[in-house]
Amino acid sequence: MLPILSSSELRRITGNIKEGLNEIEVSLDLGLSRTKIRLDKKGFFLNNLLIKIPKIREKDKSCYVVNENKLEKVQFFSEETNNMYKLIPTSFRPILKISGTSMHKKEFVDRIKKDRLNGKVLDSGTGIGYTAIAAAKTAEEVITIEADKNVIEIAKLNPYSQELFNNKKIKLSIEDLIQHIKKFKREEFDYLIFDAGNKKDFGNFFSLENYKEAYRILKNKGRLYNYIPKHQIKRGRDFSSEIINRIKQAGFKIIEKNKEDSYVVAQK
């Protein structure tokens, strides 16, 4: 995959150049490993080619890939969805932001990993793959569905998402869950993970009809892990209660409400 650096790493490199250093160790994969690079007054060398560093603002929190010997910010706007997509570096692993909304909350991903899901798992939506990767640590098979192809393009550039593409236990599908869920067999899955972040999908994704389909394809005693976005909370809307009521109407029993981390666990 393409070398990728955080904005803070690029600022550090620029500082080292000003100090007159000729060689330093950096990460070209957002912290997974360290590599020695040679410095120049204008940037640094990769494969004996000079990569010039543009001025990186102090407040800039971005990821930059080295593409055709140039640094490019991992950020783009889609006219099709009317959304801005951006990979944001953190002290742990990068996160995806869609028009300012953070995807894949760490606490929700950690819960999936902690519960060591087994058997066959359906994960929707994929995002940049963290929940699918966490589930695949212990599950036999993970089918992960993402409706927005743009986020998969971001995932391809993210070093922490690569298992999404090379783990044979994970099967990625670019589909609309609302339609695709009807194709699954009754009681096909041991676990379901619902994690929708795009506001445009809220109406259908969190509909009673979709939860009835979820109930149909889940095995008896199987569990649904449902992340609940804090949608219109500042306007006084109790979106969480609306979703929980629909989950109950579909036949599920709520076994845990985690208000702080904004998710529920339900059982068939």
C-alpha positions, -999 to 999 in steps of 0.1 A, spaced: 0 0 0 10 37 -3 32 53 23 10 74 46 20 99 73 1 120 98 2 158 98 20 158 131 47 134 117 52 158 88 55 188 111 81 168 131 100 161 99 99 198 90 113 207 124 141 182 121 150 196 87 152 231 102 175 216 129 199 204 102 194 167 106 202 145 77 185 113 87 156 104 111 132 76 119 96 81 110 64 60 105 52 55 70 21 36 82 6 57 110 25 42 138 26 5 129 64 5 121 94 28 119 116 36 89 148 56 85 146 83 59 171 109 45 162 145 47 166 174 23 159 211 27 126 207 9 115 173 22 126 137 25 136 109 2 117 77 -5 133 52 -30 158 79 -38 131 103 -49 125 136 -32 91 141 -15 85 178 -10 66 187 22 40 215 19 34 239 48 13 219 73 -7 242 96 -4 236 134 -41 228 137 -42 205 107 -52 169 118 -50 149 86 -33 119 70 -12 123 38 -4 95 13 27 96 -9 11 92 -44 33 95 -75 60 111 -54 36 138 -40 19 142 -7 -19 141 -10 -43 146 19 -66 117 25 -98 138 20 -123 142 -8 -158 154 -15 -184 132 -33 -210 150 -53 -230 118 -54 -235 116 -17 -228 154 -10 -204 143 18 -168 151 27 -147 120 36 -115 124 57 -91 101 75 -81 116 108 -50 105 127 -53 98 165 -29 86 192 -43 51 187 -55 44 151 -70 67 125 -108 74 124 -130 82 94 -151 114 95 -180 119 71 -190 155 69 -176 161 104 -193 130 120 -168 104 134 -174 68 125 -164 36 144 -165 47 181 -136 29 199 -158 18 228 -182 0 205 -154 -18 186 -138 -28 219 -171 -43 231 -173 -65 199 -137 -76 205 -143 -83 242 -173 -105 237 -154 -128 213 -182 -134 188 -182 -169 173 -199 -186 144 -213 -165 115 -215 -127 119 -232 -100 99 -216 -66 102 -233 -35 88 -220 -9 79 -184 -17 73 -170 18 75 -132 14 74 -135 -21 88 -127 -20 125 -158 -38 137 -155 -65 111 -118 -70 119 -126 -72 156 -153 -98 151 -131 -119 128 -106 -124 156 -128 -151 169 -157 -157 145 -156 -183 118 -171 -160 91 -179 -123 89 -201 -109 62 -197 -71 62 -219 -48 42 -212 -12 33 -236 10 12 -211 38 6 -182 29 -17 -164 61 -8 -155 49 27 -140 17 12 -117 39 -9 -106 55 24 -101 21 40 -78 9 12 -54 37 22 -56 30 59 -29 6 72 -52 -4 101 -79 -15 77 -59 -39 56 -72 -71 73 -106 -61 58 -92 -70 24 -68 -98 32 -85 -118 60 -102 -148 43 -128 -150 71 -141 -115 61 -164 -112 30 -169 -75 20 -200 -65 0 -208 -31 -13 -246 -32 -10 -276 -15 6 -284 -35 37 -321 -26 35 -323 -46 2 -296 -72 8 -308 -83 42 -339 -99 26 -316 -123 6 -303 -140 38 -318 -172 51 -339 -175 82 -316 -179 113 -285 -177 92 -264 -157 117 -251 -161 152 -245 -124 157 -255 -91 141 -237 -58 143 -256 -27 132 -235 5 130 -249 31 106 -233 65 106 -248 82 76 -277 104 85 -293 98 51 -297 61 60 -313 66 94 -349 64 82 -345 29 66 -316 14 85 -334 20 119 -368 11 106 -391 -15 122 -391 -34 89 -353 -37 90 -353 -49 126 -379 -75 117 -356 -88 90 -327 -88 115 -349 -109 138 -356 -133 110 -320 -139 100 -307 -142 136 -305 -176 153 -324 -182 185 -305 -168 215 -283 -148 190 -274 -112 198 -277 -79 181 -251 -52 188 -266 -19 178 -247 14 178 -271 44 182 -259 77 168 -267 107 189 -290 121 162 -307 155 169 -300 152 206 -294 189 208 -329 194 195 -343 174 223 -350 143 202 -348 110 221 -335 90 191 -322 62 214 -356 55 228 -371 54 193 -346 28 182 -349 7 213 -387 6 210 -385 -6 174 -360 -33 184 -384 -45 211 -414 -44 186 -394 -66 162 -393 -93 190 -359 -87 206 -352 -85 243 -329 -57 254 -302 -72 277 -280 -41 280 -283 -3 274 -250 15 274 -260 51 274 -225 65 278 -211 47 248 -244 49 229 -252 13 221 -275 -15 230 -272 -53 231 -304 -72 223 -311 -110 222 -336 -131 201 
